[in-house]
Amino acid sequence: MTYRTVTPRSLIAVGALVLSLAAFATLCVTRPVPLADTLVYRAEGAAVLGGSDPYGIDLYGAGVHGSGAYGSGIYGSGIYGTGTYGTAYPPFAAILFVPTTWLPVGALKVVFVLGNIALLALFVRLSLRLVGRSGRLVGRSGAVLAVAAVAAGLWLEPVTRTILLGDIALALACLVLWDLTRPDHALAKGFALGIAAGITLTPAVFIAYLLLTSRVRQGLTALAALAGTVLLGMLVLPYASREFWTSQVFETDRAGAAWTAGNQSLHGLLARLLHTPEPAAVWAVVALLTAVCGLWAARRAAVRAGSERWGILFTATTALLVTPVSWSHEWVWCVPLLAALLAERRFCTAALAGAVWTARSFWAVPYEGEPALRLAWWQQPLISPYALCALALLILTAWHIRALRNDAPGATEPPSRLPGPRAGAGPGRSGAGRQDAGVATYAENHE
């Protein structure tokens, strides 16, 4: 089948992308772009090369990059505070950051900005594969959809902040989503997930998801890859590894105070809601309950409802909620979440969720320093929008999936394993895309 190369819709989509990129370039030129996290990665890599301890220096301090290195405001020094902070990444990550020392700072910033924009395009592509629309990318409508999604996704706050900070959140999300959307029989599925967990521990929750959904081989592969990253870190950085795994892994405030506005996890939400910098006991109970319920919902979605897409998204949301510190830019998982809502024609829900991840509502309240601990009850949704929105979507979508099982004919005996490929399915389609037709049909009929 052939398609016209140029159509009104394709021209609009390309025009929107060009305008979006031009506006973003203007933003980068007209205001300071700190790329603070890029400088942190470079400092870690330099510490490895110099034989020093990557956990023993103030990676956010003026002594490393100068007093103006991080700019000001929510993308600059205010979000980090003024204390002495270190990295929260395992030693394996510091080893991977060594190549960042090979380029001058200016060139390194350009590479990170352009690289993150390219990763956004890849993440959109993977999100479409997750929701079962990858086969349409070869057609006109799929290409237009992907281009338009990149143009709009650039202005989602987690994506914007990832680019302006020069963070690796998009790279890690792409690594995890690429691995999880591969067919279950794919060679070494789980390996990339284990590598991502070795760079930052949050993706390790996906290993539990694989094991809970009876993908034991893939889960063990991920565990082996994670163990390999730990072993490599111990061989190259023995002292730093011992310090990290025995002490610093439990210091959740190493990258900054957990109650600042940037932390959109349950930990930050409860700290601000209860007006205490450390709601340890309450957070532990709530986080444990959320982890159990979230993974139960993920397993139910994948195994009982046959919706791999929501199994993965439930797991991602649960991981970000229960992690002690989930900075707002780590919520780039809003991209596949919005794609799933739109694929199921839940347009009102998608519009509301998109507004939450675009509005940057925590700018409307005091977000720097201790004033964030003294906010009134009505200001809490403004400073903790992502955690509250994620909790609401978890409950709402779990109810949709439960209703799907109840409405399905012969649903009294749920399937004991994930559905297999449908007859005649094309080789280019992933298991995630094939397993979600029932959820999409239900949502279309009930929205």
N, C-alpha and C positions, 0 to 999 in steps of 0.2 A: 504494500500500500504506500502511496506517495502523498506528500502533503505540500501545500504551498509554503514556500520559505517565508514570505512576508504576508502577514495578515494584520488587520487593525488591532487585534488583541496582542499579538506579538510586539507590534510597535509600541503599544501602551506599556507593556511590561518592560521592554528594553529601555524605554524613555524613563520609566519610574526608577529603574536600577541606576541609570546614568545620573539622574537628579539626586538620588539617595547617596550615591558615592561622592558626587560633587559637594553636597551639603556636608557630608562627613569629613571630606578633605578640608573644607573651609573651617569646620570646627577645629580640626587639628592644627591648622595654620594660625588661626586667630586667637587661640588660647593655649596656655601651657598644657602639654600632654606629658604627664610625668613618667608613664610606663614604669611605675615603681617596682612592680613585680619582676619585670625584665632585669632591672638593676640588682634585685635580690638574687635572681638566678645567676647572674654574672658574678656576684660576690661569692656565692657558694662555689661556683666552678673555680674561681681564683683561689679560694681557700684550699680546695683539693689539690690544685697544681702547686700551691706554695707549701703544702705539707702542714697547714694549720688546721685547727678544728673548725668546721663550718658551723658548729653550734656555739662557739665561744666568742662570736663577734656580734656587734649590734648591726644587723643587716639593714635596719631602717634608720640608722643614725646618720647625723650630718658628717661624722668623721669618715664615713665610707664613701659617700657620693657628694658631699657638700650640702650646705644648708638649704639650697633651693631645689634639690633634686626631685622632690616629691610634690612640688606645687602646693596648692592649698585647697581647702574645701573637701567635699565628699570624695573626690578622686585623689586627694593629696594627703598632706600631713595630718589633717584633723581626724581622718578616719583611723589612723594608726596610733594616735596619742603621742606622748612625749617620752615614754619609758624606753627601756632597753629590751628589744624583742629579737628573737631568733627565728629560724625556719622551723616549720612544723612537718617538713617532708623527711622521709627516711633517708639514710645515707646513700642509697642507690640513686635517688634523684639528684643528689649533689654530683655524683659521678657523671650522670647524663648531662648536667649543665656545663661541663667543662668546655664544650665547643662554643658556648656563648662568649668565651674570652678571646676567641680568635678574630673577632671583628671589633672595630672601633665602636664606641657607644652609639654614635649617630647612625651608623650603618646597621647596627644591631636593632635599634628601635624601628627603622624602616622595615627590616625583615620581619619583625614581630607583628607590626601593623598589617602589612600585606599578607603575611602568613595566616593571621587570624581571620582576615576577610575571606581568604581562600578556604579556610577550615569551616567557616560559616556556610559557604556554598556546599561543601562536602557533607556537613551536618544536615542541611536541608535535604540533600540527596538520600542520606541514610534514613532520615525521618520519613520520607516518602516510601522508602523500602519497608520500613517498619509497619506503616499503615496499609501496605499492600498496593501501592501505586507505582512501584518502580517500573513495571512494564510499560506504563504510559509515558515515561520520559522519552521514549523514542518517537513519540507522536507529538503533534503540534501542541495539544492542550497540556500535556505533561511538561514540556519545555517552558511554556508560558507560565505555568503554575510555579515551577521551580525558580524562574527568574523573579517573578513577583514576590515570592516568599523570601528570597535573599534581600530584595529591596526593603521589604517591611521588617524582616528580622533584624536588620542592622540597627534598628532603633529600639528594640527591646532592651530594657535597662541592663539585664545580665550580660547580653552580648556587647552592648556599647561599653560597659565598664570593663569587660574582659579585654577588649581591644585597647582602651585608653590606659589600662594598667599594664598591658603586655603580659597577661596571665596565660596559663596553659589549660584553663578550664575547657575550652573548646577542643583542644587536642586530646585531652583525656576522655571527654564525652564521645568524640569520634572513635577513639580506640575501642571503648566499651561497646558502643552501639554497632560498630562494624562487626565485632566478634559475635555479639548476641544475635544479630540478624542473619548470620550465615546458617546454612542448613546444619542440622544436628550431626550429619555424617561427614561434615567438612573436616579436612585434615587439621588436627591440632586446635579444634575449636575450644576456646577457654584460655589459650596461651596469651593472647593479647589482653584479655581481661586480667589475668594474673600479673602481667607487666604493669598495667594501669594501677592495680592495687599496690604494687611495689613502689610506685612513684608517690602516691598518696593513698592512705588506707581506706578512704570512703568507698571505693568500688568493691571492696572485699564483701560487701553485703550481697552483691550479685552472685558471688560464689555460693552463699547460702541458698539463694534462689534456684540456682542450677541443681543443687543437691535436693532441695525440697520438691522439685518437679521431676525427680527421677532421672536427671541427666548426670548420672554419677561419673561417667568417663570425662565429660566436659568439666565438671566441677573439680575432679581430681587433677585434671590438666592445669586448671587455673591455680589450684593450690600448689602444684609443683612449680609453676612459673613464679608464683609469689615467693615460695621458699628459695628459689634460685636467686631472686633479687636480694633477698636478705643475706644469703651466703656470699654473693659477690660484694655486697657492702661490707661484710665482716672481713673479707680478704683484703680489700683495698683500703678501708678505713676502720681498722679494728677498734681503736679507742672511741671514735665517734659512734660506731655501731653499739658498743657496750653502753655508752652513755644514753643513746637514744632509746634503745629497747628496754633498758632497765629503769630509766628515770624520766626522760623527756617526753616519751610517748604519752605519759599520763599528765603532762603539764599542758592543759588545754588552753592556757592563756599566753602561750609563747608568741603567737602571732598577733596578739592584741587582746584587749578586754572583751570578754564574751558578751557583755551587755550593750556594746555599741550598736548603732543602727545597722551597720554593715552585716552583722551576724543575724541571719534570718532562719536560724534553727530553733527548735523548741527550747533549747538552753537559753538563747538570747531572748526569746519571747517571754519565758517565765521570769527571767531576771528583771526585765523591764516591767512586767505585769505585777510582780511581787515587790518591786522596789528594793531589790537586794542584789549585790554583785555576784553572789554565788548561791543559787537555790539548789544546792547539791542533792539533798534528800528528795525533794519534790521532783526535780528533774529526772533523777534516776528512776523513780517509779513511773512517771509519765513516759519517759523514753523507752523503758522496757515494755510497757503496755502498747505503745505505738509500734515498736518493732515487731511484736508478736502479731498484732492485728494487721499491720501492713503486709508482712510476709504471708500471713494466712490469706489475705485478700489477693495477693499476687499469685499464690498457688491455686486458689480457687478460680481466678480468672484464666490462668493458663491451662489447668488440667480439666476443670469442670465445664467452663464456658468455652474452652478452646480459643481463647483470645490471648495470644502471645504478646500482642502489643500492650495490653493493659497489665499483663504480668510484669513486663519489663518496666513500664512506667510507674506502676505501684512500687516496685522495688527501688527505682531511682528516687522517687519522692520520699519513701520511707528512709532511705539512706541519708538524704539531705536533712530530714527532720530530726533524726536521732543523733547525728553527728554533733559533738559539742559546739563546734564552730563551722557553720556553713555560710561563707560570705556570699553576698548577693550575686556576685558574678558566677558563682558555682551553680546557680539556678538556670544555666543555659539549657537545662533539660525542659524548660518551658517551650522550646522549639518543637520537639516531637510531641509534647503534650498538646499543644495547640493544633498540630497537624492531625492528631488522632481525633480531637473534638470536631474539627472541620470535616474529616473523612466520614464521620458518622452523622454529619449534617446537624450537629448540635450547635447551631450558629449563635444562639443567644448566650449559651455557656462559654463558647469560645471568645465571643466579643467581650464578655465580662472579665474572663481570665486574661485576655490580651491587654485590656485596660489596666489591670492590676500590675502586670509586668512591664508596662510602658510608662505609667503615671509618675514613678519616682516619688511616691507620696511621703517618704521619710524626709524629703527636703522641707516639708511643710511644718515640721516639728523640730525642736532642739535635738540634734542628733550627735553633737560633739560633747564628749566628756560626761560628767556626772549628771547634767540636766536630763539626759536620756533616762535616768533612773527615777525621775520625779514627775513623770508625765501622768496626766489624768486618764481615767478609764476610757474616755471617748477618743483619746489620742492614740491608744494602743493599736487599733487597726491601721492607722497611718504609718506607724513605725515598724510594724511587724506584718506587712501585707503578704509576703510570700508564704510564710509558715501558715497563716490563717487560710489563705486561698488554697494551699495544698491540702490542708486537712479537710476543707469543704469538698474539694474535688475527689479526694479519696472516698469520703462517705457517699457522695452523690453517685460516683461511677460504680462503686461496689453495690449500691442499690440497683442500678441499671442492670448490672450483670446478674444479680440475684433474680430480678424480674425476668430477665431473658431465660434463665434456667427454669423458672416456674411456668413461663408461657410456652416453652418448647414442648412439642408433642413427644410423649414417652420419656419425659425428663426425670422420672422417678429413680432411674438407675444411672447416675452420672458416669461418664467414661472414666476408666481407671488410668488412662495415659493420654498424652497429647495426641491430637489427631494427626494422621499421616498425610502425605501429599495427596491431593485430589487427582483423579484420573485426568490425563490430558494437560496437567499444569505444565507451563513452559519451564525450561531449565533455568531461565534467568530470574525466576521468582523465589523469594525466600520463604522459609517456613512461617515467619511472622506474618507475611502478607497473605498466605493461604488460609490461615487459621481464624481470620477475623470477619469472614463474610456474615456469620450469624449475628455478631454484635452490631455491625453496620446496618444490617437489614432491620434489626429490632429498633435501633435508634432512629432510623429514617421513618419507621412507622409510628413511633411513640413520641417523637419530639413535638 
